[in-house]
Amino acid sequence: MTKLSATLYSIILSFTICQNLYSQSEFLVGDALPDAPELTYRGSYGVGVQTVDLIHEDQLNVLSIKNGMGKQYDRPITIEVWYPAIIPDNVEEIEIYTQVLGKNGTEDRPVTPFNFKGRALRNAVIVKDKGKFPLVILSHGYVGSRFLFTYLSENLASKGYVVVSIDHTDSTYKDAAHFTSTLVNRSLDQLFVLNEIERLSNQSSDSFLAEMVDTSNTGLVGYSMGGYGGLNTCGAGYSKEAVAFFKSMTGGSNALDQLAMDNESYRNSIDSRIKAFVALAPWGMTNGVWNEEGLANLKTPTLFVAGSEDDVSGYEDGIKSIYEGTVNSNRYLLTYINARHNVAPNPPVPATMKKGLHIDEYLRYADSVWDMRRINNVNQHFITAFFGIHLKGIDYTKYLNLKPNANTGNWEGFKPRTSIGMELLHSASKSE
């Protein structure tokens, strides 16, 4: 080959490579980056998605409380369900999610709709020849939405889970209301949705979920206020101080008493169907929500995920303190060094970066140090390992039994030189 022909060949080859790169599908929320760890990648199932509207009848309307008393109402709850699905030939597995920015239409943060793509097919037929699938429930923060973690919901559904994400009424971008509603309803919503999925999965149900969900094998994921509620759902009863604070906010309402550690009916009501819990930046410890007794009552295996500079939930005296206090849980703490509170959401999309928007619209989805796509990938990896162990009986322990400091060597499942800037602690349950 002459020098000229070799040069020409090189140019043609480079052009072909570039052409192939640009012809590939665009990067969507939840896709794996080149440096993604091993368990990040999607499973073998196609993914379907459907919206379900529920009604939690005869509930206290916390927003109606005056002088300690409130009215009852039928509380609406919307959920999004992702599941293993059959994707027909020549049909693109793409869903366009509709979301909003803002905070209940306030003057400086008006409700602003936007769309983003995901890898799922609306109303696809659920896979019916593989038995029942474990359930995973996702619970967002204040404020948030059921579409806050589509990177995780689609990913887990592709691996053989039915994944349900909750729109917590009074706590979404569209209907954000006084914080007292979130304080009471977060755990109640989580348990209600678990019971509703069990109802919809009964043999006599006409739902697409009939006979498809093993609710006795449930995982719960809670972010921020979702983590606050999830800790309570899994056994960490609220302190007397938390109950007293709520009463002071509501003129003497005892609505939070039902979830307090010193309430015997609460202690006897911990739901055994929940086999594993992922607490993403859980809120409350720096506000005295739990004491030693309450934290010790959490016995569910738990994966905590935190940023070392969390300025919302706190780290040393917040999330790490919860981790250290839940002595009867077999637990892990994954820490993103120098990250703040946003260790859970989807990455920012172009709509969050438009000129003139309140900075919080961007900061709901972004970290100022970490690439959120990277955090998403690492979360997918570790949550796959954690739920694989506890909900599917897969031996993924090698991905969790690691040297605490990622910088000291390559963590199992990570590509060379990519396990950096993180810490993973593990503490066994004292009760085992």
N, C-alpha and C positions, 0 to 999 in steps of 0.2 A: 504494500500500500504506500503510495507516494505521500509526501508531507501535506500536499494540498488536499488529497482525498481523505487523509486522516483528519485534517482540520474540519473538512466538510462533514464527515461522519460524526465528529464530536458535536458540531452545531446542530445537526439533525437529531442526534440522540438527546441533547439537552432540550431541544424544542419539543420532542415527543414526551419526555418526562414531565415538562411543565404543562403540556396539554393534558396529559393524564391526570395530573394533580388538580387542575382547574375543572376537569370534567367530573370529579368525584362530588358526592353530595356535600352540601354545606355542613359546617359544624353546628350541631343543635345542642340545646341544653341536655346535659347528661351523657354526651358522647365522651369516649375515652381519648385523652390526649396521648401523644407518643410516649410520655413518661409515666403513664398510669400504672398502678400496681396490678398484680395478677388477677385478683378477684373483682376488679372494676368492671370487666367486660361483661356484656349482656349474656344471658343464658340462652337456652335453645328454643324457648317458647316465643311465639308471637305475642303481642300485647294488645288487648282490647280495653276500652274505657267506656264507662257509662255514668250518668248523673242520676242520683236517687234523692228524692225529697222525703224527709221524715218529719213526724210530729211527736214531740215528747209531751204527752198530755198532762194537764193539771200540775204544772210546775209553778213555783214561786217566781213572780216577776220582780226580780231584785230591784229593777229600776223604779218600781212603784213604791218602794219602801219609804214611809214617812213616820217619824217618831217610833221606829222599831217595827212597824207593821206594814205588810205588803199584800198585793192581790195575787190570785192564782191566774195562770193563763196556759194556753197550749203553745209550747215553745217550738218554733220551726228550726229544723236542722237539715242543711243540705250536705250531702257527701258525694265525693267522686270515687268511683271504684275502678281500679285497674286489675286485670286478671289475665292468666294464660289463655291465649285465643288462637283460633284458626284464621290465618291471613290468606285469603284466596289468591290464586295465581294472578299476576298482572294487576294486583291492587297495591297501591303504595301505602305502607304502614306509617302514615303521617296524620297527626291531629293538630289543629290550630286552636290553642287555648285562648280564651278571652279573659283578661284580668283587668284590674284597675289599679292605678296609683292614687295617692291622696289619703285623706282621713275624714271620711263621712262628709265630704263637701265643705269643710271649713274654708274660710276666706283665703287663707294662704296656702291651703292644700286641697284644692277642689278635686273631685273624683274625675280621673282622666283614664278612659279605657285604652288598652293596648292589647296586641296579640303577639303570641310567640308560638313557635312550632315545637312539637314533640314527636317521639317515635311510638305511636299507638294508633289503633284504628277504632274510631267511634262505632259502638254497637256491634263489634265483631262477635262471632259465636265463640262461647267459652269452650275450652278443651274438656271433654267429658269422659275420656277413656283412661285417665291417669289417677282416678280416685279423688278424694277430697284434698284440698290444698290448705296449708296453714294460713292463718289470718295475720295481717300486720295493720295496725291502726296508726295513722299519723295525726298529730295534734299541733297546730301552729301556735305562734306567739301572739302577743298583743302589740300592734295589730298585725293581721296576716290574712291568709286565705288557704283554701284547700289546694291551690295550685302553687304553693310556695316551694314544694320539694318534688316537682315532677321528675327531676333527675334521679331521685331515689325510688319513687313509686313505680315508674316504668321499669327501672332496672330490676327491682325485686320481683315484679310480676313476670318478667322474662325468665326468672329463675324458679318459678313454680310457687308463688305466693299470691293470694288475693289481698290486695292492698287498698285500704279505705282511708281517705283523707277527709277530715272534717272542716266544714265552715262553721266556726263557733259563733253563734248569734251574739250580737253586741260587741264582737271582737274582731270583725273583719274591716278591710279598708272602706267598704260600702256603708257599714252600719256601726262603726266604732262608737261605743257609749261609755258610760261611767265605769271605772275600773272595778267597782264592787261586783258587778255582774260576772266579770271574768273570775274574780276571787272565789265565788261560790260555784259557778257553773262548769268550770273547766273539768274537774274530775267527774262530775255528774254526767256531762256530755260524753266523756270517754266510755263510761260504763253503759250508758244508754245505747250508744252506737254498737258496742259489743253485743248487747242483748238483741238489738234489732237485726244485726247480721246473723245471729243464731236463728232468729225467727224466719228471716228470709231464706235461710239455707235448709229449713225443715223440708222433709219429703213432700208435705202437703202444700208447700208454697208454690205460687205461680211465677216467682221471680226467676231470673236467669241464674241466680245463685243456688237454687234448690239442689240439695245433696252435693254441693260443690265445695263447701267450706268446713274445715275442722276448727271450730271455735274453741275447742278444748286445748288447742295448740296455738295460742295467740301471742304475738309480739306487739309491744307498744313503743312508739317513738314520739317523744315530746320535746318541743323546742321552746326555750324561754318559759312563757306561761304554760305552754303545753307540758314542759318538764316539771314545773310547779305542780300542775294537776296530776301528772303521771306518777310522781313520787307518792302523792296521797293515794292514788288509785292502787298502787302496789304495796301500800302498807305504812307509809310514813305519815302518821296522823299529825295534824296541825297543833301547835303549842297553845297554851292558855293565853300567851301574849298575843298571838295572831288572832284568836277569837275576840279578845278584848279590844284589839285595834279595829277589827271589823265592826264591833258594836259601837265604838266611838264614831265611826264614819257614817253609821246608819241610824243613829238615835236609839240604839239598844236592841237591834235585831239579833236574834240567835240563829240566823240562817247558817252560819259557818260551824255552829256547834256539832252538827251532824257528822262533820269530817274531822273532829278533834280527837287527839290521842286519848284523852280521858273519857271518851264516850264509848261505853262497852259495846253498843250495837255496831259502832264503826269498827272496832277491833275484831269483831266476829264476822265482818262482812267482806274481808279481803278476798278478792276473786281469784280462785285457783286456776282459772283458765289462762291467765296471763303467765307465760313461762319465761319471758325475757323482756327487758326494758332497756331502751336506749334514751338517755337523758342528754339532750343537746343544749348546753348552756342554761341549765335550769335556774329559774329565778326564785328568790325568796330567803336564802340563808342570811344575807346581810340585813334583812328586815325582821329577823327573829321568828320566821315562820315555823321553824322546827327547833326542838331541843334534843338532848341526848336520847331520851326515851323514844321520841318519835322516829328519829333516824334509825335507831337500833331495831325498830319493828319492820323495816324494809328487808325482806328475805329473798326477793326476786333477783336472779342474776342480772346485773346492770352494767352497761357500757356508758360511761360518762364521756362527753366530748366537750372540750373547752378551749378558749383562747386565753393565753397567759396574761393578757392585758384587758380582759373583759371589764368594761366600765359600766355595765348594766347589771349583771348578776354578781359581779365580783369574782375574783379567782381564789387567792389564798384564803380569804375569810368567807368566800362564797362557794363556788363549785367544788374546789378542792376540799374544803371543810365538810361539805356534804359527803363526798367520796370517803373521807377519813372517818366520818361518823356512822356510815351505814355498815357497821361491823358484822352484821349477820347476812350480808349479801356477798356472793362471789362476784367481785366487781373489777372493772378496769377503768382507767382514766387516760384518755387520749388527749394530749394537749398540743395545740398549734402555737409554737413559740412566737410571741409578739402579735398574734391575732387578737382582735377585740371580740365583740359579742356575736358577730355574724358567721358562725361556724356551721350553719345549717341550710340557708336558703339557696335557691337557684342563683346563678350569676346574673349581674345586671344585663338587661337587653337594651337596645338603642333607645327605646321609649323613655328609659330612666335617665338618659343623658341629654335630653333636649334643653336648650337654653331657656331660662326663665322658670324652670321647675324648682320647687323647694329642694334643698340639698338632701333632705331625709328620704326623698323618693329614690335617690341613688344609693344612699347609705343603708336602706333596708335590704339591699341585695349585695353590697360590696364590703370588702375589707380593705383597709388602706395599705396593708403590707402583702397579704396573700392574694394570689389569683384564685378567685372563687371556683373556677373550673377545676383547679388542682385540689382544692378542699373537697369539692363534690366527688372527684375520683377517689380520693383517699377514704372519704366516708363510705362510698359504695363498697370499697374493698373490705374495710373493717366490719361494717354492718353485715355484709354477706357472710363473713367468717363467724360473727357472733350469733346471728340468727341461724346459720347453717348448723352450728353446734347444738343450740338449744331447741330449735323448732323442727329440724330435719334429721338430727342425729348424724351429721357428717363430721368426720374428724378433721376439723380445721384448726386444731390447737396450735399447730406449728406457726400459724399466722398471728397468733396472739401471745405466745410464750416467747417474748423478745427481750433483748437488752433494753432497759428503759430509755436510754439516750440514743435516738436514731443516728446521731452523728458519729457514734463510736464504731459503726460497721453497718453493712447492708442488712436491713431487715428482710426477713423471709417474704418473698413475693414481690419485692421492689427491685426495679432494674438497677444495675450498678450506678452508684454515685447519686441516687435519687432519694434515699432515705435520709433526709436531713431536715432540721428545723422542727422536730417533733419529739414528744416524750410519751411513752406508754407505761403506766404503772399498773400493777396487779396486786390485789389483796384478796386472800381466800376468806370465806365466811368463818367466823369464830364458832358458829353453831354446827358446822359440819365435822 
